[in-house]
């Protein structure tokens, strides 16, 4: 099946990435969290505003060990998504609090600032060598 | 800043550190504030809190049945406690609390009502007497009919913006799982119609100023708008 071409940068929507952390005493799976987030957004914002927020949870950045992850949404709806995150009090029968660590403009800065990823280039820079 | 009632206070302090709070207000009623055992328990807690860098404030929560009872309790306790709060819900009490400058915060004026509980006369008086109106997060979280409560809160916020009365957002938690980070509470204020700057002020600067001036008054450093800055 043929895909439509990607839009030019001027026509795309601006997006923000919300980095969050779940505070609980038990383990939480990715599916449980997505269910809780969608329910909270639908009940608080309604179908119309949830569609406007364009929420996506990035799957391969969710870490079940540290319980941290990234949500993508539109830049003028960040406060609304944040408010609906505050209204989550149970994730699959377990008491939980969702705490927002920060909001960034790109995925790579979210990784670098909050999720503790290091780039290979930074090792080269420490030793004073230029990247070939 | 937030409001909190009893039970497992050590764990609450740990959670407050995790969520980056600067201070916790513990609300007691009239009988508990005269009880030495309760006061001693909180004094012990203060040592733990100072290690974690959190300020603990003791407040009085009045739940009066009528105007006269409110005035009597205010006469008795104003010169003893740091913060005095009134639990609203009845129109007579909401109005009496707004018209008294000895009250600091009015809690949930729309609790258990079919309207917002405040009108333009109340809010005008509140802005003259420096009484802050509270938005209670726990009430939104536990509500059975959430849209109804949100509309009443939205109306109160709109009136407060027009007449310049202070708005405060608190978590109102009764156990540790009902606490939320202060910035999340500010986003609730933004959703309810405050602009972003005042929403952030309502969880930081406004409660801080109330506590600061009240502590100065209790120490005798602030008497009728005259402040002792330095002594020679």
Interface residues (C-beta under 8 A of the other chain):
Chain A: X23 X43 X44 X79 X80 X82 X83 X85 X86 X87 X89 X95 X96 X97 X99 X100
Chain B: X15 X18 X19 X137 X140 X141 X146 X177 X178 X179 X180 X181 X183 X184 X185 X187 X188 X190 X191 X196
